Amino acid sequence: MDTKVITAHVPLPLAEKVDQLAARLERPRGWTVKQALSAWVDLEE
């Protein structure tokens, strides 16, 4: 699957929550963000 880099500025508290969740799941931050973004897009479709 081809990929594309997307950059977003997020509030520091949100970034910290993402980092904490990624650490708890033992997954990379990018994986965690991708899962969240995919879930949100699915809800909006």
mmCIF entry with sequence, helices, sheets and N, C-alpha, C, O atoms, coordinates in Angstrom:
data_MODEL
# 
_entry.id   MODEL 
# 
_entity.id                         1 
_entity.type                       polymer 
_entity.pdbx_number_of_molecules   1 
# 
_entity_poly.entity_id                      1 
_entity_poly.type                           'polypeptide(L)' 
_entity_poly.nstd_linkage                   no 
_entity_poly.nstd_monomer                   no 
_entity_poly.pdbx_seq_one_letter_code       MDTKVITAHVPLPLAEKVDQLAARLERPRGWTVKQALSAWVDLEE 
_entity_poly.pdbx_seq_one_letter_code_can   MDTKVITAHVPLPLAEKVDQLAARLERPRGWTVKQALSAWVDLEE 
_entity_poly.pdbx_strand_id                 A 
# 
loop_
_entity_poly_seq.entity_id 
_entity_poly_seq.num 
_entity_poly_seq.mon_id 
_entity_poly_seq.hetero 
1 1  MET n 
1 2  ASP n 
1 3  THR n 
1 4  LYS n 
1 5  VAL n 
1 6  ILE n 
1 7  THR n 
1 8  ALA n 
1 9  HIS n 
1 10 VAL n 
1 11 PRO n 
1 12 LEU n 
1 13 PRO n 
1 14 LEU n 
1 15 ALA n 
1 16 GLU n 
1 17 LYS n 
1 18 VAL n 
1 19 ASP n 
1 20 GLN n 
1 21 LEU n 
1 22 ALA n 
1 23 ALA n 
1 24 ARG n 
1 25 LEU n 
1 26 GLU n 
1 27 ARG n 
1 28 PRO n 
1 29 ARG n 
1 30 GLY n 
1 31 TRP n 
1 32 THR n 
1 33 VAL n 
1 34 LYS n 
1 35 GLN n 
1 36 ALA n 
1 37 LEU n 
1 38 SER n 
1 39 ALA n 
1 40 TRP n 
1 41 VAL n 
1 42 ASP n 
1 43 LEU n 
1 44 GLU n 
1 45 GLU n 
# 
_struct_asym.id          A 
_struct_asym.entity_id   1 
# 
loop_
_struct_conf.conf_type_id 
_struct_conf.id 
_struct_conf.pdbx_PDB_helix_id 
_struct_conf.beg_label_comp_id 
_struct_conf.beg_label_asym_id 
_struct_conf.beg_label_seq_id 
_struct_conf.pdbx_beg_PDB_ins_code 
_struct_conf.end_label_comp_id 
_struct_conf.end_label_asym_id 
_struct_conf.end_label_seq_id 
_struct_conf.pdbx_end_PDB_ins_code 
_struct_conf.beg_auth_comp_id 
_struct_conf.beg_auth_asym_id 
_struct_conf.beg_auth_seq_id 
_struct_conf.end_auth_comp_id 
_struct_conf.end_auth_asym_id 
_struct_conf.end_auth_seq_id 
_struct_conf.pdbx_PDB_helix_class 
_struct_conf.details 
_struct_conf.pdbx_PDB_helix_length 
HELX_P HELX_P1 AA1 LEU A 12 ? LEU A 25 ? LEU A 12 LEU A 25 1 ? 14 
HELX_P HELX_P2 AA2 ARG A 29 ? GLU A 44 ? ARG A 29 GLU A 44 1 ? 16 
# 
_struct_conf_type.id          HELX_P 
_struct_conf_type.criteria    ? 
_struct_conf_type.reference   ? 
# 
loop_
_atom_site.group_PDB 
_atom_site.id 
_atom_site.type_symbol 
_atom_site.label_atom_id 
_atom_site.label_alt_id 
_atom_site.label_comp_id 
_atom_site.label_asym_id 
_atom_site.label_entity_id 
_atom_site.label_seq_id 
_atom_site.pdbx_PDB_ins_code 
_atom_site.Cartn_x 
_atom_site.Cartn_y 
_atom_site.Cartn_z 
_atom_site.occupancy 
_atom_site.B_iso_or_equiv 
_atom_site.pdbx_formal_charge 
_atom_site.auth_seq_id 
_atom_site.auth_comp_id 
_atom_site.auth_asym_id 
_atom_site.auth_atom_id 
_atom_site.pdbx_PDB_model_num 
ATOM 1   N N  . MET A 1 1  ? 0.844   -1.172 0.000  1.00 0.00 ? 1  MET A N  1 
ATOM 2   C CA . MET A 1 1  ? 0.000   0.000  0.000  1.00 0.00 ? 1  MET A CA 1 
ATOM 3   C C  . MET A 1 1  ? 0.894   1.242  0.000  1.00 0.00 ? 1  MET A C  1 
ATOM 4   O O  . MET A 1 1  ? 1.827   1.342  0.797  1.00 0.00 ? 1  MET A O  1 
ATOM 5   N N  . ASP A 1 2  ? 0.606   2.175  -0.889 1.00 0.00 ? 2  ASP A N  1 
ATOM 6   C CA . ASP A 1 2  ? 1.331   3.441  -0.896 1.00 0.00 ? 2  ASP A CA 1 
ATOM 7   C C  . ASP A 1 2  ? 0.907   4.266  0.310  1.00 0.00 ? 2  ASP A C  1 
ATOM 8   O O  . ASP A 1 2  ? -0.218  4.140  0.794  1.00 0.00 ? 2  ASP A O  1 
ATOM 9   N N  . THR A 1 3  ? 1.804   5.101  0.788  1.00 0.00 ? 3  THR A N  1 
ATOM 10  C CA . THR A 1 3  ? 1.491   5.955  1.930  1.00 0.00 ? 3  THR A CA 1 
ATOM 11  C C  . THR A 1 3  ? 1.847   7.397  1.615  1.00 0.00 ? 3  THR A C  1 
ATOM 12  O O  . THR A 1 3  ? 2.564   7.683  0.656  1.00 0.00 ? 3  THR A O  1 
ATOM 13  N N  . LYS A 1 4  ? 1.332   8.300  2.440  1.00 0.00 ? 4  LYS A N  1 
ATOM 14  C CA . LYS A 1 4  ? 1.615   9.723  2.307  1.00 0.00 ? 4  LYS A CA 1 
ATOM 15  C C  . LYS A 1 4  ? 1.788   10.289 3.705  1.00 0.00 ? 4  LYS A C  1 
ATOM 16  O O  . LYS A 1 4  ? 1.013   9.975  4.608  1.00 0.00 ? 4  LYS A O  1 
ATOM 17  N N  . VAL A 1 5  ? 2.792   11.112 3.882  1.00 0.00 ? 5  VAL A N  1 
ATOM 18  C CA . VAL A 1 5  ? 3.031   11.749 5.171  1.00 0.00 ? 5  VAL A CA 1 
ATOM 19  C C  . VAL A 1 5  ? 2.076   12.924 5.323  1.00 0.00 ? 5  VAL A C  1 
ATOM 20  O O  . VAL A 1 5  ? 1.949   13.761 4.428  1.00 0.00 ? 5  VAL A O  1 
ATOM 21  N N  . ILE A 1 6  ? 1.405   12.972 6.476  1.00 0.00 ? 6  ILE A N  1 
ATOM 22  C CA . ILE A 1 6  ? 0.512   14.081 6.813  1.00 0.00 ? 6  ILE A CA 1 
ATOM 23  C C  . ILE A 1 6  ? 1.020   14.677 8.120  1.00 0.00 ? 6  ILE A C  1 
ATOM 24  O O  . ILE A 1 6  ? 1.260   13.953 9.086  1.00 0.00 ? 6  ILE A O  1 
ATOM 25  N N  . THR A 1 7  ? 1.182   15.985 8.148  1.00 0.00 ? 7  THR A N  1 
ATOM 26  C CA . THR A 1 7  ? 1.667   16.659 9.342  1.00 0.00 ? 7  THR A CA 1 
ATOM 27  C C  . THR A 1 7  ? 0.535   17.472 9.955  1.00 0.00 ? 7  THR A C  1 
ATOM 28  O O  . THR A 1 7  ? -0.210  18.142 9.240  1.00 0.00 ? 7  THR A O  1 
ATOM 29  N N  . ALA A 1 8  ? 0.404   17.414 11.272 1.00 0.00 ? 8  ALA A N  1 
ATOM 30  C CA . ALA A 1 8  ? -0.624  18.194 11.962 1.00 0.00 ? 8  ALA A CA 1 
ATOM 31  C C  . ALA A 1 8  ? -0.055  18.741 13.262 1.00 0.00 ? 8  ALA A C  1 
ATOM 32  O O  . ALA A 1 8  ? 0.698   18.064 13.962 1.00 0.00 ? 8  ALA A O  1 
ATOM 33  N N  . HIS A 1 9  ? -0.424  19.958 13.568 1.00 0.00 ? 9  HIS A N  1 
ATOM 34  C CA . HIS A 1 9  ? -0.073  20.547 14.860 1.00 0.00 ? 9  HIS A CA 1 
ATOM 35  C C  . HIS A 1 9  ? -1.240  20.276 15.804 1.00 0.00 ? 9  HIS A C  1 
ATOM 36  O O  . HIS A 1 9  ? -2.384  20.612 15.498 1.00 0.00 ? 9  HIS A O  1 
ATOM 37  N N  . VAL A 1 10 ? -0.947  19.669 16.948 1.00 0.00 ? 10 VAL A N  1 
ATOM 38  C CA . VAL A 1 10 ? -1.990  19.345 17.923 1.00 0.00 ? 10 VAL A CA 1 
ATOM 39  C C  . VAL A 1 10 ? -1.619  19.961 19.266 1.00 0.00 ? 10 VAL A C  1 
ATOM 40  O O  . VAL A 1 10 ? -0.442  20.206 19.531 1.00 0.00 ? 10 VAL A O  1 
ATOM 41  N N  . PRO A 1 11 ? -2.607  20.211 20.112 1.00 0.00 ? 11 PRO A N  1 
ATOM 42  C CA . PRO A 1 11 ? -2.309  20.740 21.437 1.00 0.00 ? 11 PRO A CA 1 
ATOM 43  C C  . PRO A 1 11 ? -1.409  19.777 22.212 1.00 0.00 ? 11 PRO A C  1 
ATOM 44  O O  . PRO A 1 11 ? -1.526  18.559 22.080 1.00 0.00 ? 11 PRO A O  1 
ATOM 45  N N  . LEU A 1 12 ? -0.523  20.332 23.010 1.00 0.00 ? 12 LEU A N  1 
ATOM 46  C CA . LEU A 1 12 ? 0.420   19.526 23.778 1.00 0.00 ? 12 LEU A CA 1 
ATOM 47  C C  . LEU A 1 12 ? -0.269  18.462 24.632 1.00 0.00 ? 12 LEU A C  1 
ATOM 48  O O  . LEU A 1 12 ? 0.210   17.328 24.670 1.00 0.00 ? 12 LEU A O  1 
ATOM 49  N N  . PRO A 1 13 ? -1.377  18.774 25.324 1.00 0.00 ? 13 PRO A N  1 
ATOM 50  C CA . PRO A 1 13 ? -2.029  17.722 26.121 1.00 0.00 ? 13 PRO A CA 1 
ATOM 51  C C  . PRO A 1 13 ? -2.488  16.528 25.277 1.00 0.00 ? 13 PRO A C  1 
ATOM 52  O O  . PRO A 1 13 ? -2.408  15.384 25.725 1.00 0.00 ? 13 PRO A O  1 
ATOM 53  N N  . LEU A 1 14 ? -2.967  16.792 24.058 1.00 0.00 ? 14 LEU A N  1 
ATOM 54  C CA . LEU A 1 14 ? -3.384  15.700 23.178 1.00 0.00 ? 14 LEU A CA 1 
ATOM 55  C C  . LEU A 1 14 ? -2.183  14.871 22.751 1.00 0.00 ? 14 LEU A C  1 
ATOM 56  O O  . LEU A 1 14 ? -2.249  13.642 22.735 1.00 0.00 ? 14 LEU A O  1 
ATOM 57  N N  . ALA A 1 15 ? -1.091  15.533 22.407 1.00 0.00 ? 15 ALA A N  1 
ATOM 58  C CA . ALA A 1 15 ? 0.126   14.816 22.016 1.00 0.00 ? 15 ALA A CA 1 
ATOM 59  C C  . ALA A 1 15 ? 0.630   13.942 23.157 1.00 0.00 ? 15 ALA A C  1 
ATOM 60  O O  . ALA A 1 15 ? 1.081   12.820 22.931 1.00 0.00 ? 15 ALA A O  1 
ATOM 61  N N  . GLU A 1 16 ? 0.555   14.450 24.370 1.00 0.00 ? 16 GLU A N  1 
ATOM 62  C CA . GLU A 1 16 ? 0.995   13.670 25.531 1.00 0.00 ? 16 GLU A CA 1 
ATOM 63  C C  . GLU A 1 16 ? 0.108   12.451 25.742 1.00 0.00 ? 16 GLU A C  1 
ATOM 64  O O  . GLU A 1 16 ? 0.600   11.374 26.077 1.00 0.00 ? 16 GLU A O  1 
ATOM 65  N N  . LYS A 1 17 ? -1.202  12.616 25.547 1.00 0.00 ? 17 LYS A N  1 
ATOM 66  C CA . LYS A 1 17 ? -2.117  11.475 25.676 1.00 0.00 ? 17 LYS A CA 1 
ATOM 67  C C  . LYS A 1 17 ? -1.816  10.413 24.625 1.00 0.00 ? 17 LYS A C  1 
ATOM 68  O O  . LYS A 1 17 ? -1.831  9.218  24.918 1.00 0.00 ? 17 LYS A O  1 
ATOM 69  N N  . VAL A 1 18 ? -1.544  10.855 23.403 1.00 0.00 ? 18 VAL A N  1 
ATOM 70  C CA . VAL A 1 18 ? -1.203  9.910  22.334 1.00 0.00 ? 18 VAL A CA 1 
ATOM 71  C C  . VAL A 1 18 ? 0.071   9.154  22.697 1.00 0.00 ? 18 VAL A C  1 
ATOM 72  O O  . VAL A 1 18 ? 0.142   7.937  22.530 1.00 0.00 ? 18 VAL A O  1 
ATOM 73  N N  . ASP A 1 19 ? 1.071   9.872  23.191 1.00 0.00 ? 19 ASP A N  1 
ATOM 74  C CA . ASP A 1 19 ? 2.326   9.223  23.581 1.00 0.00 ? 19 ASP A CA 1 
ATOM 75  C C  . ASP A 1 19 ? 2.108   8.219  24.710 1.00 0.00 ? 19 ASP A C  1 
ATOM 76  O O  . ASP A 1 19 ? 2.683   7.131  24.694 1.00 0.00 ? 19 ASP A O  1 
ATOM 77  N N  . GLN A 1 20 ? 1.280   8.579  25.687 1.00 0.00 ? 20 GLN A N  1 
ATOM 78  C CA . GLN A 1 20 ? 0.996   7.665  26.799 1.00 0.00 ? 20 GLN A CA 1 
ATOM 79  C C  . GLN A 1 20 ? 0.265   6.419  26.308 1.00 0.00 ? 20 GLN A C  1 
ATOM 80  O O  . GLN A 1 20 ? 0.577   5.303  26.721 1.00 0.00 ? 20 GLN A O  1 
ATOM 81  N N  . LEU A 1 21 ? -0.694  6.615  25.437 1.00 0.00 ? 21 LEU A N  1 
ATOM 82  C CA . LEU A 1 21 ? -1.442  5.485  24.890 1.00 0.00 ? 21 LEU A CA 1 
ATOM 83  C C  . LEU A 1 21 ? -0.531  4.578  24.075 1.00 0.00 ? 21 LEU A C  1 
ATOM 84  O O  . LEU A 1 21 ? -0.599  3.355  24.196 1.00 0.00 ? 21 LEU A O  1 
ATOM 85  N N  . ALA A 1 22 ? 0.313   5.168  23.255 1.00 0.00 ? 22 ALA A N  1 
ATOM 86  C CA . ALA A 1 22 ? 1.248   4.383  22.446 1.00 0.00 ? 22 ALA A CA 1 
ATOM 87  C C  . ALA A 1 22 ? 2.174   3.565  23.339 1.00 0.00 ? 22 ALA A C  1 
ATOM 88  O O  . ALA A 1 22 ? 2.442   2.397  23.056 1.00 0.00 ? 22 ALA A O  1 
ATOM 89  N N  . ALA A 1 23 ? 2.659   4.171  24.408 1.00 0.00 ? 23 ALA A N  1 
ATOM 90  C CA . ALA A 1 23 ? 3.541   3.454  25.332 1.00 0.00 ? 23 ALA A CA 1 
ATOM 91  C C  . ALA A 1 23 ? 2.796   2.308  26.004 1.00 0.00 ? 23 ALA A C  1 
ATOM 92  O O  . ALA A 1 23 ? 3.330   1.207  26.136 1.00 0.00 ? 23 ALA A O  1 
ATOM 93  N N  . ARG A 1 24 ? 1.557   2.569  26.429 1.00 0.00 ? 24 ARG A N  1 
ATOM 94  C CA . ARG A 1 24 ? 0.765   1.523  27.083 1.00 0.00 ? 24 ARG A CA 1 
ATOM 95  C C  . ARG A 1 24 ? 0.491   0.353  26.139 1.00 0.00 ? 24 ARG A C  1 
ATOM 96  O O  . ARG A 1 24 ? 0.498   -0.806 26.553 1.00 0.00 ? 24 ARG A O  1 
ATOM 97  N N  . LEU A 1 25 ? 0.250   0.671  24.869 1.00 0.00 ? 25 LEU A N  1 
ATOM 98  C CA . LEU A 1 25 ? -0.034  -0.372 23.876 1.00 0.00 ? 25 LEU A CA 1 
ATOM 99  C C  . LEU A 1 25 ? 1.232   -0.994 23.297 1.00 0.00 ? 25 LEU A C  1 
ATOM 100 O O  . LEU A 1 25 ? 1.176   -1.971 22.550 1.00 0.00 ? 25 LEU A O  1 
ATOM 101 N N  . GLU A 1 26 ? 2.381   -0.406 23.658 1.00 0.00 ? 26 GLU A N  1 
ATOM 102 C CA . GLU A 1 26 ? 3.666   -0.842 23.110 1.00 0.00 ? 26 GLU A CA 1 
ATOM 103 C C  . GLU A 1 26 ? 3.643   -0.785 21.584 1.00 0.00 ? 26 GLU A C  1 
ATOM 104 O O  . GLU A 1 26 ? 4.052   -1.724 20.900 1.00 0.00 ? 26 GLU A O  1 
ATOM 105 N N  . ARG A 1 27 ? 3.157   0.336  21.077 1.00 0.00 ? 27 ARG A N  1 
ATOM 106 C CA . ARG A 1 27 ? 3.076   0.596  19.640 1.00 0.00 ? 27 ARG A CA 1 
ATOM 107 C C  . ARG A 1 27 ? 3.719   1.946  19.357 1.00 0.00 ? 27 ARG A C  1 
ATOM 108 O O  . ARG A 1 27 ? 3.801   2.788  20.251 1.00 0.00 ? 27 ARG A O  1 
ATOM 109 N N  . PRO A 1 28 ? 4.172   2.164  18.138 1.00 0.00 ? 28 PRO A N  1 
ATOM 110 C CA . PRO A 1 28 ? 4.720   3.478  17.786 1.00 0.00 ? 28 PRO A CA 1 
ATOM 111 C C  . PRO A 1 28 ? 3.630   4.557  17.791 1.00 0.00 ? 28 PRO A C  1 
ATOM 112 O O  . PRO A 1 28 ? 2.448   4.266  17.612 1.00 0.00 ? 28 PRO A O  1 
ATOM 113 N N  . ARG A 1 29 ? 4.048   5.786  17.996 1.00 0.00 ? 29 ARG A N  1 
ATOM 114 C CA . ARG A 1 29 ? 3.108   6.912  17.973 1.00 0.00 ? 29 ARG A CA 1 
ATOM 115 C C  . ARG A 1 29 ? 2.369   6.965  16.636 1.00 0.00 ? 29 ARG A C  1 
ATOM 116 O O  . ARG A 1 29 ? 1.158   7.182  16.611 1.00 0.00 ? 29 ARG A O  1 
ATOM 117 N N  . GLY A 1 30 ? 3.080   6.771  15.533 1.00 0.00 ? 30 GLY A N  1 
ATOM 118 C CA . GLY A 1 30 ? 2.448   6.832  14.218 1.00 0.00 ? 30 GLY A CA 1 
ATOM 119 C C  . GLY A 1 30 ? 1.348   5.803  14.051 1.00 0.00 ? 30 GLY A C  1 
ATOM 120 O O  . GLY A 1 30 ? 0.314   6.089  13.448 1.00 0.00 ? 30 GLY A O  1 
ATOM 121 N N  . TRP A 1 31 ? 1.563   4.606  14.581 1.00 0.00 ? 31 TRP A N  1 
ATOM 122 C CA . TRP A 1 31 ? 0.542   3.555  14.501 1.00 0.00 ? 31 TRP A CA 1 
ATOM 123 C C  . TRP A 1 31 ? -0.700  3.986  15.269 1.00 0.00 ? 31 TRP A C  1 
ATOM 124 O O  . TRP A 1 31 ? -1.826  3.799  14.808 1.00 0.00 ? 31 TRP A O  1 
ATOM 125 N N  . THR A 1 32 ? -0.480  4.562  16.442 1.00 0.00 ? 32 THR A N  1 
ATOM 126 C CA . THR A 1 32 ? -1.587  4.993  17.293 1.00 0.00 ? 32 THR A CA 1 
ATOM 127 C C  . THR A 1 32 ? -2.398  6.092  16.609 1.00 0.00 ? 32 THR A C  1 
ATOM 128 O O  . THR A 1 32 ? -3.629  6.057  16.616 1.00 0.00 ? 32 THR A O  1 
ATOM 129 N N  . VAL A 1 33 ? -1.716  7.053  16.026 1.00 0.00 ? 33 VAL A N  1 
ATOM 130 C CA . VAL A 1 33 ? -2.402  8.141  15.326 1.00 0.00 ? 33 VAL A CA 1 
ATOM 131 C C  . VAL A 1 33 ? -3.154  7.603  14.116 1.00 0.00 ? 33 VAL A C  1 
ATOM 132 O O  . VAL A 1 33 ? -4.277  8.026  13.845 1.00 0.00 ? 33 VAL A O  1 
ATOM 133 N N  . LYS A 1 34 ? -2.544  6.675  13.389 1.00 0.00 ? 34 LYS A N  1 
ATOM 134 C CA . LYS A 1 34 ? -3.204  6.096  12.212 1.00 0.00 ? 34 LYS A CA 1 
ATOM 135 C C  . LYS A 1 34 ? -4.490  5.365  12.606 1.00 0.00 ? 34 LYS A C  1 
ATOM 136 O O  . LYS A 1 34 ? -5.499  5.473  11.909 1.00 0.00 ? 34 LYS A O  1 
ATOM 137 N N  . GLN A 1 35 ? -4.461  4.631  13.707 1.00 0.00 ? 35 GLN A N  1 
ATOM 138 C CA . GLN A 1 35 ? -5.658  3.928  14.169 1.00 0.00 ? 35 GLN A CA 1 
ATOM 139 C C  . GLN A 1 35 ? -6.760  4.916  14.529 1.00 0.00 ? 35 GLN A C  1 
ATOM 140 O O  . GLN A 1 35 ? -7.920  4.718  14.168 1.00 0.00 ? 35 GLN A O  1 
ATOM 141 N N  . ALA A 1 36 ? -6.395  5.982  15.242 1.00 0.00 ? 36 ALA A N  1 
ATOM 142 C CA . ALA A 1 36 ? -7.380  6.986  15.648 1.00 0.00 ? 36 ALA A CA 1 
ATOM 143 C C  . ALA A 1 36 ? -7.971  7.700  14.435 1.00 0.00 ? 36 ALA A C  1 
ATOM 144 O O  . ALA A 1 36 ? -9.181  7.916  14.368 1.00 0.00 ? 36 ALA A O  1 
ATOM 145 N N  . LEU A 1 37 ? -7.124  8.065  13.483 1.00 0.00 ? 37 LEU A N  1 
ATOM 146 C CA . LEU A 1 37 ? -7.596  8.756  12.290 1.00 0.00 ? 37 LEU A CA 1 
ATOM 147 C C  . LEU A 1 37 ? -8.502  7.855  11.457 1.00 0.00 ? 37 LEU A C  1 
ATOM 148 O O  . LEU A 1 37 ? -9.523  8.308  10.940 1.00 0.00 ? 37 LEU A O  1 
ATOM 149 N N  . SER A 1 38 ? -8.137  6.596  11.326 1.00 0.00 ? 38 SER A N  1 
ATOM 150 C CA . SER A 1 38 ? -8.967  5.647  10.574 1.00 0.00 ? 38 SER A CA 1 
ATOM 151 C C  . SER A 1 38 ? -10.332 5.479  11.222 1.00 0.00 ? 38 SER A C  1 
ATOM 152 O O  . SER A 1 38 ? -11.348 5.439  10.528 1.00 0.00 ? 38 SER A O  1 
ATOM 153 N N  . ALA A 1 39 ? -10.365 5.380  12.548 1.00 0.00 ? 39 ALA A N  1 
ATOM 154 C CA . ALA A 1 39 ? -11.637 5.228  13.263 1.00 0.00 ? 39 ALA A CA 1 
ATOM 155 C C  . ALA A 1 39 ? -12.508 6.467  13.071 1.00 0.00 ? 39 ALA A C  1 
ATOM 156 O O  . ALA A 1 39 ? -13.717 6.350  12.872 1.00 0.00 ? 39 ALA A O  1 
ATOM 157 N N  . TRP A 1 40 ? -11.906 7.649  13.130 1.00 0.00 ? 40 TRP A N  1 
ATOM 158 C CA . TRP A 1 40 ? -12.666 8.882  12.954 1.00 0.00 ? 40 TRP A CA 1 
ATOM 159 C C  . TRP A 1 40 ? -13.234 8.983  11.541 1.00 0.00 ? 40 TRP A C  1 
ATOM 160 O O  . TRP A 1 40 ? -14.396 9.350  11.363 1.00 0.00 ? 40 TRP A O  1 
ATOM 161 N N  . VAL A 1 41 ? -12.420 8.659  10.535 1.00 0.00 ? 41 VAL A N  1 
ATOM 162 C CA . VAL A 1 41 ? -12.890 8.712  9.148  1.00 0.00 ? 41 VAL A CA 1 
ATOM 163 C C  . VAL A 1 41 ? -14.037 7.727  8.950  1.00 0.00 ? 41 VAL A C  1 
ATOM 164 O O  . VAL A 1 41 ? -15.020 8.055  8.286  1.00 0.00 ? 41 VAL A O  1 
ATOM 165 N N  . ASP A 1 42 ? -13.930 6.530  9.513  1.00 0.00 ? 42 ASP A N  1 
ATOM 166 C CA . ASP A 1 42 ? -15.009 5.545  9.400  1.00 0.00 ? 42 ASP A CA 1 
ATOM 167 C C  . ASP A 1 42 ? -16.311 6.081  9.990  1.00 0.00 ? 42 ASP A C  1 
ATOM 168 O O  . ASP A 1 42 ? -17.384 5.852  9.433  1.00 0.00 ? 42 ASP A O  1 
ATOM 169 N N  . LEU A 1 43 ? -16.222 6.793  11.113 1.00 0.00 ? 43 LEU A N  1 
ATOM 170 C CA . LEU A 1 43 ? -17.420 7.363  11.735 1.00 0.00 ? 43 LEU A CA 1 
ATOM 171 C C  . LEU A 1 43 ? -18.049 8.449  10.870 1.00 0.00 ? 43 LEU A C  1 
ATOM 172 O O  . LEU A 1 43 ? -19.271 8.593  10.839 1.00 0.00 ? 43 LEU A O  1 
ATOM 173 N N  . GLU A 1 44 ? -17.227 9.199  10.180 1.00 0.00 ? 44 GLU A N  1 
ATOM 174 C CA . GLU A 1 44 ? -17.712 10.324 9.382  1.00 0.00 ? 44 GLU A CA 1 
ATOM 175 C C  . GLU A 1 44 ? -18.267 9.904  8.023  1.00 0.00 ? 44 GLU A C  1 
ATOM 176 O O  . GLU A 1 44 ? -19.011 10.661 7.398  1.00 0.00 ? 44 GLU A O  1 
ATOM 177 N N  . GLU A 1 45 ? -17.916 8.717  7.567  1.00 0.00 ? 45 GLU A N  1 
ATOM 178 C CA . GLU A 1 45 ? -18.383 8.281  6.242  1.00 0.00 ? 45 GLU A CA 1 
ATOM 179 C C  . GLU A 1 45 ? -19.811 7.791  6.272  1.00 0.00 ? 45 GLU A C  1 
ATOM 180 O O  . GLU A 1 45 ? -20.348 7.392  5.239  1.00 0.00 ? 45 GLU A O  1 
# 
